[in-house]
């Protein structure tokens, strides 16, 4: 076997080992497989005890409850409901013949059953971009203060904020 072919085979074998090592790390690491909002406490995962230059040197069996101290016990089912919704921004966008008005809202969702073993995870938040109206016409403006047809009780205002601040 030529030296070039041998080097090529060693390089390919090394690449395969790196791929398998990184796949194992991604698939079985408790911090990537356990979701504190939905994972059962007894869900199996692995924790790396020490790292080498090639990845994990020693894996140890664990569960989401042991590794995260945040999980859902077997005897409880979360009951999620929207607990808050606060508009944090408004903006309009459009084209030659129509426009749309958006409200950017910070939404809180709470587990009414308080299932998680860690109270920090009873609530979570997300940013919701809500299309709440629009107009049509020739170059309409969805930030001019009036809703469709100039109806004064549906005012459109814009602060041009497209994201949530939390």
C-alpha positions as CSV (number, residue, x, y, z in Angstrom):
1,X,0.0,0.0,0.0
2,X,1.4,3.4,-1.0
3,X,2.2,6.0,1.7
4,X,-0.3,8.4,0.0
5,X,-3.1,5.9,0.1
6,X,-2.3,5.0,3.8
7,X,-2.4,8.7,4.8
8,X,-5.7,9.1,3.0
9,X,-7.2,6.1,4.8
10,X,-6.0,7.4,8.2
11,X,-7.4,10.8,7.4
12,X,-10.8,9.3,6.5
13,X,-10.8,7.1,9.6
14,X,-10.0,10.1,11.8
15,X,-12.8,12.2,10.1
16,X,-15.3,9.4,10.8
17,X,-14.3,9.1,14.4
18,X,-14.7,12.9,14.9
19,X,-18.1,12.8,13.3
20,X,-19.2,9.9,15.6
21,X,-17.8,11.6,18.7
22,X,-19.5,14.9,17.9
23,X,-22.8,13.2,17.1
24,X,-22.7,11.3,20.4
25,X,-21.9,14.5,22.2
26,X,-24.8,16.3,20.6
27,X,-27.3,13.5,21.0
28,X,-26.7,12.4,24.5
29,X,-25.6,15.5,26.4
30,X,-28.2,16.3,29.1
31,X,-27.9,20.0,28.4
32,X,-29.1,19.6,24.8
33,X,-31.6,16.8,25.2
34,X,-33.4,17.9,28.4
35,X,-35.9,20.7,28.0
36,X,-36.7,22.1,31.5
37,X,-40.2,23.0,30.4
38,X,-41.3,19.6,29.1
39,X,-38.8,16.8,29.8
40,X,-39.8,14.2,32.4
41,X,-37.5,13.9,35.4
42,X,-36.7,10.3,34.6
43,X,-35.7,10.9,30.9
44,X,-32.3,9.3,30.2
45,X,-29.4,11.4,29.3
46,X,-25.6,11.4,29.7
47,X,-23.3,14.0,31.3
48,X,-19.7,14.4,30.3
49,X,-17.4,14.1,33.3
50,X,-14.2,15.4,31.6
51,X,-13.3,16.7,28.2
52,X,-10.3,15.9,25.9
53,X,-9.2,17.7,22.8
54,X,-11.3,15.2,20.8
55,X,-14.5,15.6,22.8
56,X,-15.8,13.9,25.9
57,X,-13.4,11.6,27.7
58,X,-15.9,10.0,30.1
59,X,-19.7,9.9,29.9
60,X,-21.9,9.2,32.9
61,X,-25.5,8.1,32.8
62,X,-28.0,10.5,34.3
63,X,-31.5,11.8,34.1
64,X,-33.0,15.2,33.3
65,X,-34.0,15.6,36.9
66,X,-30.5,14.8,38.3
67,X,-28.6,16.9,35.7
68,X,-30.8,20.0,35.5
69,X,-32.8,20.2,38.7
70,X,-35.7,21.3,36.4
71,X,-38.1,18.8,35.0
72,X,-41.7,17.5,35.0
73,X,-42.5,14.7,37.6
74,X,-44.4,11.7,36.4
75,X,-47.5,12.5,38.5
76,X,-48.1,16.0,37.1
77,X,-49.3,17.3,33.7
78,X,-48.6,21.0,32.9
79,X,-51.6,23.2,32.1
80,X,-50.1,26.0,30.1
81,X,-52.2,29.2,29.6
82,X,-51.4,32.7,28.4
83,X,-50.9,34.8,31.5
84,X,-49.8,38.2,30.1
85,X,-49.6,40.0,26.8
86,X,-47.9,43.4,26.6
87,X,-47.5,45.4,23.4
88,X,-43.9,46.6,23.1
89,X,-43.8,48.0,19.6
90,X,-45.9,48.8,16.6
91,X,-45.0,49.2,12.9
92,X,-46.5,49.3,9.5
93,X,-45.3,48.0,6.2
94,X,-46.8,48.1,2.7
95,X,-46.6,48.3,-1.0
96,X,-48.3,50.4,-3.7
97,X,-51.8,49.2,-3.1
98,X,-51.9,47.8,0.5
99,X,-50.3,48.0,3.9
100,X,-50.4,46.0,7.1
101,X,-50.2,47.1,10.7
102,X,-48.3,45.0,13.3
103,X,-48.1,44.9,17.1
104,X,-45.0,43.3,18.7
105,X,-46.1,41.7,21.9
106,X,-44.2,40.1,24.9
107,X,-46.3,37.1,25.9
108,X,-46.1,35.3,29.2
109,X,-47.2,31.6,29.5
110,X,-47.8,30.0,32.9
111,X,-48.3,26.4,34.0
112,X,-51.4,26.5,36.2
113,X,-50.5,23.2,37.8
114,X,-47.0,24.4,38.8
115,X,-45.6,21.0,37.8
116,X,-41.9,21.7,37.4
117,X,-39.7,20.8,40.4
118,X,-38.0,24.2,39.9
119,X,-40.4,27.2,40.3
120,X,-38.3,29.3,37.9
121,X,-39.8,27.2,35.1
122,X,-43.5,27.8,36.0
123,X,-43.5,30.6,33.4
124,X,-41.9,31.3,30.1
125,X,-42.0,34.2,27.6
126,X,-41.8,34.7,23.9
127,X,-42.1,37.6,21.4
128,X,-45.2,37.5,19.1
129,X,-45.5,39.6,16.0
130,X,-49.2,40.1,15.5
131,X,-50.7,41.3,12.2
132,X,-53.6,43.4,13.6
133,X,-54.9,45.3,10.6
134,X,-54.4,46.7,7.2
135,X,-55.5,49.1,4.5
136,X,-55.8,49.1,0.8
137,X,-55.7,52.0,-1.7
138,X,-53.1,53.9,-3.5
139,X,-49.9,54.0,-1.3
140,X,-51.9,53.6,2.0
141,X,-50.1,54.5,5.3
142,X,-50.7,52.1,8.2
143,X,-49.1,54.5,10.6
144,X,-51.2,57.6,9.9
145,X,-53.5,57.2,12.9
146,X,-56.6,55.9,11.1
147,X,-57.7,52.4,10.5
148,X,-59.4,51.0,7.5
149,X,-61.8,53.4,5.9
150,X,-60.8,56.2,8.3
151,X,-62.7,54.7,11.2
152,X,-61.6,56.7,14.3
153,X,-62.1,53.9,16.8
154,X,-59.4,51.8,15.1
155,X,-56.4,54.0,15.3
156,X,-53.1,52.9,13.9
157,X,-50.0,54.3,15.5
158,X,-46.4,53.2,15.0
159,X,-43.3,53.5,17.1
160,X,-41.4,51.5,14.5
161,X,-40.1,49.0,17.1
162,X,-39.9,45.5,15.4
163,X,-38.8,43.5,18.4
164,X,-39.4,42.7,22.1
165,X,-37.1,43.9,24.9
166,X,-38.5,41.5,27.5
